[in-house]
Amino acid sequence: LRLRLPAHAESDPGVALKRAAAFAAILYGFLEAGLVAVLAAIALEHWHARVETVFIVLILAAAPASLFWGWLIDKIGGRATLLTIFVVFSIFETLLLAARALFPASAHAYIAAAVFGVAAGGIYPAGFAWLVEGCPPSRYGYASGLFTRAYGLGSLFGPLCFGIAIEGAGEKGFFALALALGLMGIAWSIRPSKVAGAP
């Protein structure tokens, strides 16, 4: 999923940083589109939960979380915030995957929706903040376009991959794929620290 950048951008010493930050948009699009496409079906079929309540929990979790993530971005920057989000997300996905039998199905649905909402409330702003950090104001339009293209790329494959995972392994496949996304996010958030000149 390497993003092709214009020739003038390839010489930029922060190009690896830009690619890694844009990868956050790919993961966000993948996750968001996948949730919209399959969350209603899995909530109804596997969790026996009210679909509208699941989405309400997700939205109510995302709204205050975005305020907290925005504050954290101001304090520690986009990359560190994004890394924090993916670490927290991966921990909770591991717990949800391992402790499926400990909660009633409906409670599991609402906990999962809250976790996804908290993560979704921060991935987009943290990823975009990371992308524009150190970017001159004249390049903000380019950065926005790059982030939007990456988001669109992720949204194309999210529903397909989540659908295949659920078809093959049910709700376990759903959480396993979400955990894989979290681990990928951690790997890409750490990677730029090895690049000269990357913050």
Secondary structure, 3 states (H helix, E strand, C coil): CCCCCCHHHHCCCCHHHHHHHHHHHHHHHHHHHHHHHHHHHHHHHCCCCCHHHHHHHHHHHHHHHHHHHHHHHHHHCHHHHHHHHHHHHHHHHHHHHHCHHHCCHHHHHHHHHHHHHHHHHHHHHHHHHHHHCCCCHHHHHHHHHHHHHHHHHHHHHHHHHHHHHHHHHHHHHHHHHHHHHHHHHHHHHHHHHHCCCCC
